Amino acid sequence: MTTLTCEGCGDPIEDDGSHLDSNGEDWHEACYEVSGGSSYCCGMIYEDGEDTCQSCGEPL
């Protein structure tokens, strides 16, 4: 079994399905959000350039 390591903090990622894979890099969701990468809202991931959640209308 391969252990995943978060690109943001370097800590191991638990195999519980709550991590993100962005361009082949593994991230904790929280680390990815603060990294300036994509935003996450209402179960959807938004790329740079999008500023509003398509589900709830809140700013990202």
PyMOL commands that set and color helices and strands:
alter all, ss='L'
color gray80, all
select helices_A, chain A and resi 29-34
alter helices_A, ss='H'
color red, helices_A
select strands_A, chain A and resi 4-5+12-13+19-22+25-28+39-41+44-46
alter strands_A, ss='S'
color yellow, strands_A
deselect
rebuild
show_as cartoon
